[in-house]
Amino acid sequence: MKKLQLVFAIALVLSGMRPALAQDKQFTDRLLKNRYELTVKDGVLAGLGAPVLQKAVSDAQFVLIGEDHGIAQIPRFVSAVCRMAEPLSFQDMAVETGPLAANELQKWMTREDGRDQLIAFGKQFPETIAFYNFQEEFDMLSGCAHSAQGGALRLWGLDQELMGASSYILTQIMTTAPGKDAADLAQLLLQKSDQAHAASAKSGSPADTYMMTASDADLNKLRDLLQKQGSPKAQLLIASLIESREIYQKNMNGSGYDSNRQRALLMKKNFIEGYRAATEFEGHAPRVLMKFGGEHTYKGFNPLRNNDLGNLVAELADSAGSQSVHILILGVKGSQLRFAGIGRPFQPATFNLAEDKDSDFLFLRPMFDHLESDGWTMFDLRGLRKGFPSFGAVDKELERLIFGNDLLVLIPNATASKQIQ
């Protein structure tokens, strides 16, 4: 998860204060009544929390899993949820990659040589696939594909394309055989993109990728030429490059809210397109499993102060008379795999959500203080909502989390994912 409350945390440190946490006895008693042990063994969920999770998944049209990226146990949990959902006709899975990246992953995830294909693609087009070049994440896709009805899992990529994807996108434009002027310009921009990647791999800085250094004039000229000389596919490809660039530029230029807002709108647009296509293909509304960073799966306004993808899905379920279940899963402490720079292997880093001064989750102290002695801990947040005002002072971010998610799963000792190389 991103560092969402850094300014607030710094202010608390400077003032010598701690965040207001729910310590009310009535709150604690209710919390303990809704606490369950959960384990994953041989790919199967067990413990007293397993039947609670099973019912929540069985009742839902949409299962949303919000995560902290780079933790090995989380894709194993998702794989176990896929096995749990196997009898329930889930055939669609939405993930936090661009649509183009998801199309490639779709080809590889059930092939015996899929991992080799992923490695070869990564060498040709580095920094184009997010997260699923981690061993546990790719294994999760393969496992969920085998658990899907008929062994056929349709993967929806809803995000912008990754920061290194410009060379891949321009190469794909070339394969559509655009007119001469458009082809010549696309080839020139491809050369510039490859040169920019070489520079960014040397510096390690995302700011040096072509996604950031390309001129608006060049990209807009190619867009305009493709309107006259290109296919609809080529037009969609250049539009994806331009929008991905806008999202990254806004974020790097200090307009974080605008970037997050544009990104949320893109993911919601892509979700609705995928939902309509699946409904038409299947002849009925699909059941969808979703795996995204935890900010994106909240109902209501998330910690980024945005009504994101999770809110759209919750409202869609409400309007259709169905249900969505929103599961947030976090490691409490341990290590996770983190980005170390363009052209550099990801590196494990230690963290402690309960003690790190820059932790976004200090407000979860009541949960951290009441973990199960064995295994993982699952809190059924739905059981905390009735009579909520009677608990007294509860941290506002804790309140947001309780009403924005249905289940909270905490892994006491997390280990970092491993990168496929």
Contacts in CASP RR format, 6 or more apart in sequence:
PFRMAT RR
TARGET T0000
AUTHOR 0000-0000-0000
METHOD contacts of the structure
MODEL  1
MKKLQLVFAIALVLSGMRPALAQDKQFTDRLLKNRYELTVKDGVLAGLGA
PVLQKAVSDAQFVLIGEDHGIAQIPRFVSAVCRMAEPLSFQDMAVETGPL
AANELQKWMTREDGRDQLIAFGKQFPETIAFYNFQEEFDMLSGCAHSAQG
GALRLWGLDQELMGASSYILTQIMTTAPGKDAADLAQLLLQKSDQAHAAS
AKSGSPADTYMMTASDADLNKLRDLLQKQGSPKAQLLIASLIESREIYQK
NMNGSGYDSNRQRALLMKKNFIEGYRAATEFEGHAPRVLMKFGGEHTYKG
FNPLRNNDLGNLVAELADSAGSQSVHILILGVKGSQLRFAGIGRPFQPAT
FNLAEDKDSDFLFLRPMFDHLESDGWTMFDLRGLRKGFPSFGAVDKELER
LIFGNDLLVLIPNATASKQIQ
1 68 0 8 1.000
1 293 0 8 1.000
1 294 0 8 1.000
1 295 0 8 1.000
1 330 0 8 1.000
1 360 0 8 1.000
1 361 0 8 1.000
2 295 0 8 1.000
2 304 0 8 1.000
2 360 0 8 1.000
3 358 0 8 1.000
3 360 0 8 1.000
4 295 0 8 1.000
4 303 0 8 1.000
4 304 0 8 1.000
4 360 0 8 1.000
5 303 0 8 1.000
5 360 0 8 1.000
5 397 0 8 1.000
6 358 0 8 1.000
9 357 0 8 1.000
9 358 0 8 1.000
9 359 0 8 1.000
9 362 0 8 1.000
12 18 0 8 1.000
12 19 0 8 1.000
13 357 0 8 1.000
18 362 0 8 1.000
19 362 0 8 1.000
19 363 0 8 1.000
19 395 0 8 1.000
20 393 0 8 1.000
20 395 0 8 1.000
21 362 0 8 1.000
21 363 0 8 1.000
21 365 0 8 1.000
21 366 0 8 1.000
21 395 0 8 1.000
21 398 0 8 1.000
22 28 0 8 1.000
22 366 0 8 1.000
22 391 0 8 1.000
22 392 0 8 1.000
22 393 0 8 1.000
22 394 0 8 1.000
22 395 0 8 1.000
22 398 0 8 1.000
23 366 0 8 1.000
24 391 0 8 1.000
24 392 0 8 1.000
24 393 0 8 1.000
24 394 0 8 1.000
26 390 0 8 1.000
26 391 0 8 1.000
27 366 0 8 1.000
27 384 0 8 1.000
27 391 0 8 1.000
27 392 0 8 1.000
27 394 0 8 1.000
28 366 0 8 1.000
28 370 0 8 1.000
30 383 0 8 1.000
30 384 0 8 1.000
30 391 0 8 1.000
31 366 0 8 1.000
31 367 0 8 1.000
31 370 0 8 1.000
31 379 0 8 1.000
31 384 0 8 1.000
32 370 0 8 1.000
33 383 0 8 1.000
34 379 0 8 1.000
34 380 0 8 1.000
34 381 0 8 1.000
34 382 0 8 1.000
34 383 0 8 1.000
34 384 0 8 1.000
35 370 0 8 1.000
35 372 0 8 1.000
35 377 0 8 1.000
35 378 0 8 1.000
35 379 0 8 1.000
36 47 0 8 1.000
36 48 0 8 1.000
36 49 0 8 1.000
36 52 0 8 1.000
36 372 0 8 1.000
36 377 0 8 1.000
36 378 0 8 1.000
36 379 0 8 1.000
36 380 0 8 1.000
37 47 0 8 1.000
37 48 0 8 1.000
37 49 0 8 1.000
37 372 0 8 1.000
37 374 0 8 1.000
37 375 0 8 1.000
37 376 0 8 1.000
37 377 0 8 1.000
37 378 0 8 1.000
38 45 0 8 1.000
38 46 0 8 1.000
38 47 0 8 1.000
38 48 0 8 1.000
38 49 0 8 1.000
38 50 0 8 1.000
38 53 0 8 1.000
38 375 0 8 1.000
38 376 0 8 1.000
38 377 0 8 1.000
38 378 0 8 1.000
38 409 0 8 1.000
39 45 0 8 1.000
39 46 0 8 1.000
39 47 0 8 1.000
39 374 0 8 1.000
39 375 0 8 1.000
39 376 0 8 1.000
40 46 0 8 1.000
40 73 0 8 1.000
40 76 0 8 1.000
40 77 0 8 1.000
40 80 0 8 1.000
40 376 0 8 1.000
43 76 0 8 1.000
43 79 0 8 1.000
43 80 0 8 1.000
43 83 0 8 1.000
44 80 0 8 1.000
44 83 0 8 1.000
45 53 0 8 1.000
45 54 0 8 1.000
45 77 0 8 1.000
45 80 0 8 1.000
45 81 0 8 1.000
45 84 0 8 1.000
49 378 0 8 1.000
52 378 0 8 1.000
52 380 0 8 1.000
52 407 0 8 1.000
53 81 0 8 1.000
53 84 0 8 1.000
53 327 0 8 1.000
53 378 0 8 1.000
53 407 0 8 1.000
54 84 0 8 1.000
56 325 0 8 1.000
56 327 0 8 1.000
56 406 0 8 1.000
56 407 0 8 1.000
57 63 0 8 1.000
57 81 0 8 1.000
57 84 0 8 1.000
57 85 0 8 1.000
57 88 0 8 1.000
57 325 0 8 1.000
58 88 0 8 1.000
59 323 0 8 1.000
59 325 0 8 1.000
60 287 0 8 1.000
60 317 0 8 1.000
60 322 0 8 1.000
60 323 0 8 1.000
60 324 0 8 1.000
60 325 0 8 1.000
61 285 0 8 1.000
61 287 0 8 1.000
61 288 0 8 1.000
61 317 0 8 1.000
61 320 0 8 1.000
61 322 0 8 1.000
61 323 0 8 1.000
61 324 0 8 1.000
62 287 0 8 1.000
62 288 0 8 1.000
62 290 0 8 1.000
62 313 0 8 1.000
62 316 0 8 1.000
62 317 0 8 1.000
62 322 0 8 1.000
62 323 0 8 1.000
62 324 0 8 1.000
62 325 0 8 1.000
63 81 0 8 1.000
63 85 0 8 1.000
63 90 0 8 1.000
63 287 0 8 1.000
63 288 0 8 1.000
63 289 0 8 1.000
63 290 0 8 1.000
63 324 0 8 1.000
63 325 0 8 1.000
63 327 0 8 1.000
64 290 0 8 1.000
64 292 0 8 1.000
64 297 0 8 1.000
64 310 0 8 1.000
64 313 0 8 1.000
64 324 0 8 1.000
64 325 0 8 1.000
64 326 0 8 1.000
64 327 0 8 1.000
65 74 0 8 1.000
65 77 0 8 1.000
65 78 0 8 1.000
65 81 0 8 1.000
65 289 0 8 1.000
65 290 0 8 1.000
65 291 0 8 1.000
65 292 0 8 1.000
65 297 0 8 1.000
65 327 0 8 1.000
65 329 0 8 1.000
66 291 0 8 1.000
66 292 0 8 1.000
66 293 0 8 1.000
66 294 0 8 1.000
66 296 0 8 1.000
66 297 0 8 1.000
66 326 0 8 1.000
66 327 0 8 1.000
66 328 0 8 1.000
66 329 0 8 1.000
67 74 0 8 1.000
67 291 0 8 1.000
67 292 0 8 1.000
67 293 0 8 1.000
67 294 0 8 1.000
67 328 0 8 1.000
67 329 0 8 1.000
67 330 0 8 1.000
68 74 0 8 1.000
68 293 0 8 1.000
68 294 0 8 1.000
68 329 0 8 1.000
68 330 0 8 1.000
68 331 0 8 1.000
68 336 0 8 1.000
69 131 0 8 1.000
69 293 0 8 1.000
69 336 0 8 1.000
69 337 0 8 1.000
70 131 0 8 1.000
70 134 0 8 1.000
70 336 0 8 1.000
70 337 0 8 1.000
70 338 0 8 1.000
70 416 0 8 1.000
70 417 0 8 1.000
71 331 0 8 1.000
71 336 0 8 1.000
71 337 0 8 1.000
71 411 0 8 1.000
71 414 0 8 1.000
71 415 0 8 1.000
71 416 0 8 1.000
71 417 0 8 1.000
72 136 0 8 1.000
72 414 0 8 1.000
72 415 0 8 1.000
72 416 0 8 1.000
72 417 0 8 1.000
72 418 0 8 1.000
73 331 0 8 1.000
73 411 0 8 1.000
73 414 0 8 1.000
73 415 0 8 1.000
74 136 0 8 1.000
74 329 0 8 1.000
74 411 0 8 1.000
75 134 0 8 1.000
75 136 0 8 1.000
75 137 0 8 1.000
75 139 0 8 1.000
75 140 0 8 1.000
75 417 0 8 1.000
76 136 0 8 1.000
76 140 0 8 1.000
77 329 0 8 1.000
77 409 0 8 1.000
78 140 0 8 1.000
78 144 0 8 1.000
78 289 0 8 1.000
78 291 0 8 1.000
79 139 0 8 1.000
79 140 0 8 1.000
79 143 0 8 1.000
79 144 0 8 1.000
79 147 0 8 1.000
81 289 0 8 1.000
82 90 0 8 1.000
82 140 0 8 1.000
82 143 0 8 1.000
82 144 0 8 1.000
82 147 0 8 1.000
82 148 0 8 1.000
82 289 0 8 1.000
83 147 0 8 1.000
85 147 0 8 1.000
85 287 0 8 1.000
85 289 0 8 1.000
86 147 0 8 1.000
86 148 0 8 1.000
86 149 0 8 1.000
88 287 0 8 1.000
89 149 0 8 1.000
89 287 0 8 1.000
90 147 0 8 1.000
90 148 0 8 1.000
90 149 0 8 1.000
90 287 0 8 1.000
90 288 0 8 1.000
90 289 0 8 1.000
91 148 0 8 1.000
91 149 0 8 1.000
91 150 0 8 1.000
91 152 0 8 1.000
91 153 0 8 1.000
91 154 0 8 1.000
91 278 0 8 1.000
91 282 0 8 1.000
91 286 0 8 1.000
91 287 0 8 1.000
92 153 0 8 1.000
92 154 0 8 1.000
92 156 0 8 1.000
92 278 0 8 1.000
92 286 0 8 1.000
92 287 0 8 1.000
92 288 0 8 1.000
92 289 0 8 1.000
93 144 0 8 1.000
93 148 0 8 1.000
93 153 0 8 1.000
93 154 0 8 1.000
93 155 0 8 1.000
93 156 0 8 1.000
93 288 0 8 1.000
93 289 0 8 1.000
93 290 0 8 1.000
93 291 0 8 1.000
94 155 0 8 1.000
94 156 0 8 1.000
94 157 0 8 1.000
94 158 0 8 1.000
94 271 0 8 1.000
94 288 0 8 1.000
94 289 0 8 1.000
94 290 0 8 1.000
94 291 0 8 1.000
94 292 0 8 1.000
95 102 0 8 1.000
95 105 0 8 1.000
95 132 0 8 1.000
95 155 0 8 1.000
95 156 0 8 1.000
95 157 0 8 1.000
95 158 0 8 1.000
95 290 0 8 1.000
95 291 0 8 1.000
95 292 0 8 1.000
96 130 0 8 1.000
96 131 0 8 1.000
96 157 0 8 1.000
96 158 0 8 1.000
96 159 0 8 1.000
96 291 0 8 1.000
96 292 0 8 1.000
96 293 0 8 1.000
96 296 0 8 1.000
97 105 0 8 1.000
97 129 0 8 1.000
97 130 0 8 1.000
97 131 0 8 1.000
97 132 0 8 1.000
97 157 0 8 1.000
97 158 0 8 1.000
97 159 0 8 1.000
97 162 0 8 1.000
98 130 0 8 1.000
98 157 0 8 1.000
98 158 0 8 1.000
98 159 0 8 1.000
98 160 0 8 1.000
98 161 0 8 1.000
98 162 0 8 1.000
98 240 0 8 1.000
99 156 0 8 1.000
99 157 0 8 1.000
99 158 0 8 1.000
99 161 0 8 1.000
99 240 0 8 1.000
99 270 0 8 1.000
100 161 0 8 1.000
100 165 0 8 1.000
100 168 0 8 1.000
100 169 0 8 1.000
100 172 0 8 1.000
100 237 0 8 1.000
100 240 0 8 1.000
101 128 0 8 1.000
101 129 0 8 1.000
101 130 0 8 1.000
101 132 0 8 1.000
101 157 0 8 1.000
101 161 0 8 1.000
101 162 0 8 1.000
101 165 0 8 1.000
102 155 0 8 1.000
102 156 0 8 1.000
102 157 0 8 1.000
103 155 0 8 1.000
104 121 0 8 1.000
104 129 0 8 1.000
105 118 0 8 1.000
105 129 0 8 1.000
105 132 0 8 1.000
105 141 0 8 1.000
105 155 0 8 1.000
106 154 0 8 1.000
106 155 0 8 1.000
107 114 0 8 1.000
107 117 0 8 1.000
108 114 0 8 1.000
108 115 0 8 1.000
108 117 0 8 1.000
108 118 0 8 1.000
108 138 0 8 1.000
109 138 0 8 1.000
109 141 0 8 1.000
109 142 0 8 1.000
109 145 0 8 1.000
109 153 0 8 1.000
109 155 0 8 1.000
110 142 0 8 1.000
110 145 0 8 1.000
110 146 0 8 1.000
110 151 0 8 1.000
111 117 0 8 1.000
115 138 0 8 1.000
115 420 0 8 1.000
118 129 0 8 1.000
118 132 0 8 1.000
118 133 0 8 1.000
118 138 0 8 1.000
118 420 0 8 1.000
119 420 0 8 1.000
119 421 0 8 1.000
121 128 0 8 1.000
121 129 0 8 1.000
122 128 0 8 1.000
122 129 0 8 1.000
122 133 0 8 1.000
125 164 0 8 1.000
125 165 0 8 1.000
125 167 0 8 1.000
125 168 0 8 1.000
125 171 0 8 1.000
126 164 0 8 1.000
126 197 0 8 1.000
126 201 0 8 1.000
126 342 0 8 1.000
126 343 0 8 1.000
127 162 0 8 1.000
127 163 0 8 1.000
127 164 0 8 1.000
127 165 0 8 1.000
127 197 0 8 1.000
127 209 0 8 1.000
127 342 0 8 1.000
127 343 0 8 1.000
128 161 0 8 1.000
128 162 0 8 1.000
128 164 0 8 1.000
128 165 0 8 1.000
128 167 0 8 1.000
128 168 0 8 1.000
129 162 0 8 1.000
130 159 0 8 1.000
130 162 0 8 1.000
131 137 0 8 1.000
132 138 0 8 1.000
132 141 0 8 1.000
133 419 0 8 1.000
133 420 0 8 1.000
134 337 0 8 1.000
134 346 0 8 1.000
134 417 0 8 1.000
134 418 0 8 1.000
134 419 0 8 1.000
134 420 0 8 1.000
135 417 0 8 1.000
135 418 0 8 1.000
135 419 0 8 1.000
135 420 0 8 1.000
136 417 0 8 1.000
136 418 0 8 1.000
137 417 0 8 1.000
138 420 0 8 1.000
141 153 0 8 1.000
141 155 0 8 1.000
144 153 0 8 1.000
144 289 0 8 1.000
145 151 0 8 1.000
145 152 0 8 1.000
145 153 0 8 1.000
147 153 0 8 1.000
154 278 0 8 1.000
156 270 0 8 1.000
156 271 0 8 1.000
156 274 0 8 1.000
156 288 0 8 1.000
157 270 0 8 1.000
158 266 0 8 1.000
158 267 0 8 1.000
158 270 0 8 1.000
158 271 0 8 1.000
158 309 0 8 1.000
159 263 0 8 1.000
159 266 0 8 1.000
159 267 0 8 1.000
159 270 0 8 1.000
160 240 0 8 1.000
160 243 0 8 1.000
160 244 0 8 1.000
160 247 0 8 1.000
160 248 0 8 1.000
160 263 0 8 1.000
160 266 0 8 1.000
161 168 0 8 1.000
161 169 0 8 1.000
161 240 0 8 1.000
161 241 0 8 1.000
161 244 0 8 1.000
162 244 0 8 1.000
163 206 0 8 1.000
163 209 0 8 1.000
163 211 0 8 1.000
163 212 0 8 1.000
163 244 0 8 1.000
163 248 0 8 1.000
163 342 0 8 1.000
164 197 0 8 1.000
164 209 0 8 1.000
164 210 0 8 1.000
164 211 0 8 1.000
164 342 0 8 1.000
165 211 0 8 1.000
165 241 0 8 1.000
165 244 0 8 1.000
166 193 0 8 1.000
166 196 0 8 1.000
166 209 0 8 1.000
166 210 0 8 1.000
166 211 0 8 1.000
166 214 0 8 1.000
166 241 0 8 1.000
166 245 0 8 1.000
167 190 0 8 1.000
167 193 0 8 1.000
167 194 0 8 1.000
167 197 0 8 1.000
167 210 0 8 1.000
169 237 0 8 1.000
169 238 0 8 1.000
169 240 0 8 1.000
169 241 0 8 1.000
170 186 0 8 1.000
170 189 0 8 1.000
170 190 0 8 1.000
170 193 0 8 1.000
170 241 0 8 1.000
171 190 0 8 1.000
172 237 0 8 1.000
173 182 0 8 1.000
173 186 0 8 1.000
173 222 0 8 1.000
173 226 0 8 1.000
173 234 0 8 1.000
173 237 0 8 1.000
173 238 0 8 1.000
174 183 0 8 1.000
174 186 0 8 1.000
174 187 0 8 1.000
174 190 0 8 1.000
176 230 0 8 1.000
176 231 0 8 1.000
176 233 0 8 1.000
176 234 0 8 1.000
176 237 0 8 1.000
177 183 0 8 1.000
177 231 0 8 1.000
178 186 0 8 1.000
178 225 0 8 1.000
178 226 0 8 1.000
178 229 0 8 1.000
178 230 0 8 1.000
178 231 0 8 1.000
178 234 0 8 1.000
179 225 0 8 1.000
179 229 0 8 1.000
179 230 0 8 1.000
180 229 0 8 1.000
181 225 0 8 1.000
181 229 0 8 1.000
182 222 0 8 1.000
182 225 0 8 1.000
182 226 0 8 1.000
182 228 0 8 1.000
182 229 0 8 1.000
182 230 0 8 1.000
182 234 0 8 1.000
185 218 0 8 1.000
185 221 0 8 1.000
185 222 0 8 1.000
185 225 0 8 1.000
186 222 0 8 1.000
189 210 0 8 1.000
189 214 0 8 1.000
189 218 0 8 1.000
189 219 0 8 1.000
189 222 0 8 1.000
192 210 0 8 1.000
192 214 0 8 1.000
192 218 0 8 1.000
193 210 0 8 1.000
193 214 0 8 1.000
196 208 0 8 1.000
196 209 0 8 1.000
196 210 0 8 1.000
196 213 0 8 1.000
196 214 0 8 1.000
197 209 0 8 1.000
197 210 0 8 1.000
197 342 0 8 1.000
199 208 0 8 1.000
200 206 0 8 1.000
200 207 0 8 1.000
200 208 0 8 1.000
200 209 0 8 1.000
200 342 0 8 1.000
200 343 0 8 1.000
201 342 0 8 1.000
201 343 0 8 1.000
203 342 0 8 1.000
204 341 0 8 1.000
204 342 0 8 1.000
204 343 0 8 1.000
204 344 0 8 1.000
205 341 0 8 1.000
205 342 0 8 1.000
206 212 0 8 1.000
206 248 0 8 1.000
206 252 0 8 1.000
206 341 0 8 1.000
206 342 0 8 1.000
207 213 0 8 1.000
207 252 0 8 1.000
208 342 0 8 1.000
209 342 0 8 1.000
211 241 0 8 1.000
211 244 0 8 1.000
211 245 0 8 1.000
211 248 0 8 1.000
212 245 0 8 1.000
212 248 0 8 1.000
212 249 0 8 1.000
212 252 0 8 1.000
214 245 0 8 1.000
219 238 0 8 1.000
219 241 0 8 1.000
219 242 0 8 1.000
219 245 0 8 1.000
220 242 0 8 1.000
222 238 0 8 1.000
223 235 0 8 1.000
223 238 0 8 1.000
223 239 0 8 1.000
223 242 0 8 1.000
226 234 0 8 1.000
226 235 0 8 1.000
226 238 0 8 1.000
227 235 0 8 1.000
243 262 0 8 1.000
243 266 0 8 1.000
246 262 0 8 1.000
247 259 0 8 1.000
247 262 0 8 1.000
247 263 0 8 1.000
247 266 0 8 1.000
248 259 0 8 1.000
250 256 0 8 1.000
250 258 0 8 1.000
250 259 0 8 1.000
250 262 0 8 1.000
251 259 0 8 1.000
251 260 0 8 1.000
257 304 0 8 1.000
257 305 0 8 1.000
257 306 0 8 1.000
260 304 0 8 1.000
260 306 0 8 1.000
261 306 0 8 1.000
264 296 0 8 1.000
264 306 0 8 1.000
264 307 0 8 1.000
264 308 0 8 1.000
264 309 0 8 1.000
267 296 0 8 1.000
267 308 0 8 1.000
267 309 0 8 1.000
268 308 0 8 1.000
268 309 0 8 1.000
268 312 0 8 1.000
271 309 0 8 1.000
271 312 0 8 1.000
271 313 0 8 1.000
272 312 0 8 1.000
275 285 0 8 1.000
275 286 0 8 1.000
275 288 0 8 1.000
275 316 0 8 1.000
278 286 0 8 1.000
278 288 0 8 1.000
279 285 0 8 1.000
279 286 0 8 1.000
285 320 0 8 1.000
285 322 0 8 1.000
288 313 0 8 1.000
290 297 0 8 1.000
290 309 0 8 1.000
290 310 0 8 1.000
290 313 0 8 1.000
292 309 0 8 1.000
294 302 0 8 1.000
294 328 0 8 1.000
295 302 0 8 1.000
295 303 0 8 1.000
295 304 0 8 1.000
295 306 0 8 1.000
295 308 0 8 1.000
296 302 0 8 1.000
296 308 0 8 1.000
296 309 0 8 1.000
296 310 0 8 1.000
297 308 0 8 1.000
297 309 0 8 1.000
297 310 0 8 1.000
297 326 0 8 1.000
297 327 0 8 1.000
297 328 0 8 1.000
297 405 0 8 1.000
298 308 0 8 1.000
298 310 0 8 1.000
298 311 0 8 1.000
298 326 0 8 1.000
298 400 0 8 1.000
298 401 0 8 1.000
298 404 0 8 1.000
298 405 0 8 1.000
299 310 0 8 1.000
299 311 0 8 1.000
299 314 0 8 1.000
299 324 0 8 1.000
299 326 0 8 1.000
299 403 0 8 1.000
299 404 0 8 1.000
299 405 0 8 1.000
300 307 0 8 1.000
300 310 0 8 1.000
300 311 0 8 1.000
300 314 0 8 1.000
300 403 0 8 1.000
300 404 0 8 1.000
301 307 0 8 1.000
301 311 0 8 1.000
301 400 0 8 1.000
302 308 0 8 1.000
302 311 0 8 1.000
302 400 0 8 1.000
302 404 0 8 1.000
303 360 0 8 1.000
303 397 0 8 1.000
303 400 0 8 1.000
310 324 0 8 1.000
310 326 0 8 1.000
313 324 0 8 1.000
314 324 0 8 1.000
314 326 0 8 1.000
316 324 0 8 1.000
317 323 0 8 1.000
317 324 0 8 1.000
325 406 0 8 1.000
325 407 0 8 1.000
326 404 0 8 1.000
326 405 0 8 1.000
326 406 0 8 1.000
326 407 0 8 1.000
327 405 0 8 1.000
327 406 0 8 1.000
327 407 0 8 1.000
327 408 0 8 1.000
327 409 0 8 1.000
328 401 0 8 1.000
328 405 0 8 1.000
328 407 0 8 1.000
328 408 0 8 1.000
328 409 0 8 1.000
329 408 0 8 1.000
329 409 0 8 1.000
329 410 0 8 1.000
329 411 0 8 1.000
330 353 0 8 1.000
330 361 0 8 1.000
330 408 0 8 1.000
330 409 0 8 1.000
330 410 0 8 1.000
330 411 0 8 1.000
331 353 0 8 1.000
331 410 0 8 1.000
331 411 0 8 1.000
331 412 0 8 1.000
331 414 0 8 1.000
332 352 0 8 1.000
332 353 0 8 1.000
332 354 0 8 1.000
332 368 0 8 1.000
332 371 0 8 1.000
332 410 0 8 1.000
332 411 0 8 1.000
332 412 0 8 1.000
332 413 0 8 1.000
332 414 0 8 1.000
333 350 0 8 1.000
333 351 0 8 1.000
333 352 0 8 1.000
333 353 0 8 1.000
333 354 0 8 1.000
333 355 0 8 1.000
333 412 0 8 1.000
333 413 0 8 1.000
333 414 0 8 1.000
334 350 0 8 1.000
334 351 0 8 1.000
334 352 0 8 1.000
334 413 0 8 1.000
334 414 0 8 1.000
334 415 0 8 1.000
335 348 0 8 1.000
335 349 0 8 1.000
335 350 0 8 1.000
335 351 0 8 1.000
335 414 0 8 1.000
335 415 0 8 1.000
335 416 0 8 1.000
336 348 0 8 1.000
336 349 0 8 1.000
336 351 0 8 1.000
336 414 0 8 1.000
336 416 0 8 1.000
336 417 0 8 1.000
337 346 0 8 1.000
337 347 0 8 1.000
337 348 0 8 1.000
337 349 0 8 1.000
337 416 0 8 1.000
337 417 0 8 1.000
337 418 0 8 1.000
337 419 0 8 1.000
338 346 0 8 1.000
338 347 0 8 1.000
338 348 0 8 1.000
338 349 0 8 1.000
339 346 0 8 1.000
340 346 0 8 1.000
340 347 0 8 1.000
345 419 0 8 1.000
345 421 0 8 1.000
346 419 0 8 1.000
348 416 0 8 1.000
349 416 0 8 1.000
351 359 0 8 1.000
352 359 0 8 1.000
353 359 0 8 1.000
353 360 0 8 1.000
353 361 0 8 1.000
353 362 0 8 1.000
353 364 0 8 1.000
353 368 0 8 1.000
354 361 0 8 1.000
354 362 0 8 1.000
354 364 0 8 1.000
354 365 0 8 1.000
354 368 0 8 1.000
363 395 0 8 1.000
363 397 0 8 1.000
363 398 0 8 1.000
363 401 0 8 1.000
364 398 0 8 1.000
364 401 0 8 1.000
366 398 0 8 1.000
367 377 0 8 1.000
367 379 0 8 1.000
367 408 0 8 1.000
367 410 0 8 1.000
368 410 0 8 1.000
370 377 0 8 1.000
371 377 0 8 1.000
371 410 0 8 1.000
371 412 0 8 1.000
375 412 0 8 1.000
376 409 0 8 1.000
376 410 0 8 1.000
376 411 0 8 1.000
376 412 0 8 1.000
377 409 0 8 1.000
377 410 0 8 1.000
377 412 0 8 1.000
378 407 0 8 1.000
378 408 0 8 1.000
378 409 0 8 1.000
378 410 0 8 1.000
379 407 0 8 1.000
379 408 0 8 1.000
379 410 0 8 1.000
380 406 0 8 1.000
380 407 0 8 1.000
381 401 0 8 1.000
381 402 0 8 1.000
381 403 0 8 1.000
381 404 0 8 1.000
381 405 0 8 1.000
381 406 0 8 1.000
381 407 0 8 1.000
381 408 0 8 1.000
382 406 0 8 1.000
382 407 0 8 1.000
384 402 0 8 1.000
385 402 0 8 1.000
385 403 0 8 1.000
388 394 0 8 1.000
388 399 0 8 1.000
388 402 0 8 1.000
401 408 0 8 1.000
END
